[in-house]
Amino acid sequence: MEKGNGCCSIMASSATITFFLVGITLVMCRVLYAMYRSSKPLRKRAPQPVSTLIVLGSGGHTAEMLNLLSVLQKDRFSPRTYIAAATDNMSLQKARLFENSLADENGVGAVKTAQFMQIYRSREVGQSYATSVWTTLLAIVHALQLMIKIRPQVILCNGPGTCIPLCAIAFLFKVLGIRWSSIFYVESIARVKRLSLSGLLLYKLRIADELFVQWPQLQRKYPRAHYVGCLM
């Protein structure tokens, strides 16, 4: 009996290991597929509105993003959801003013089609790395909640660290087949010689579907990026 029980235990252990290895292999294949698809030119879509998530950052990041939005087809990227860090009230105020200006131009309540949300920061300026572990986990959980709620088709970002948890969750959704959000990253004009940390992460990990830079030397250093000239 003991010999029979030993054989059953070995078989059960082998089956568990096999199931685990198959699962890991499938996940890795899906991750590689998502990375491969994200590095390829986007497929042409029918001219229909796409729900758009816009990540704002403090200072010049928001100014650049609103300048970029001003030249986009507003009816194409709609409805729009703006997200800024929980401690950044100025960016959302500027976004509301921007949406109000669209409403005044069109004579319709464009602002009613926009949402304005805040997300916890992964790390505040000057915060210690030890305490930032907890705040980073909190930011990731909050980002997951927001992404489940918003489920955007397009994500626009240009450098703030708050975009990383959101883009990471969007990439996870791609891997799991929950939602395919196209991530467009426009590097700040202030980045002349090298990408910001946010841009570098999205570039190296192939999370961004399209990454744009505003200086030709950046495109030469990061060949998968697209040079679009100065947008400001």
Secondary structure, DSSP 8 states (H G I E B T S, - for coil): -HHHHHHHHHHHHHHHHHHHHHHHHHHHHHHHHHHHHHTS------S----EEEE--TTHHHHHHHHHHTTS-TTTS-SEEEEEETT-HHHHHHHHHHHHHHHHHHTS-GGGGEEEEEE--SS-TT--HHHHHHHHHHHHHHHHHHHHHH--SEEEE-S-TTHHHHHHHHHHHHHHTS---EEEEE--TT-SSS--HHHHHHHHTT--SEEEESSHHHHHHSTTSEE-----
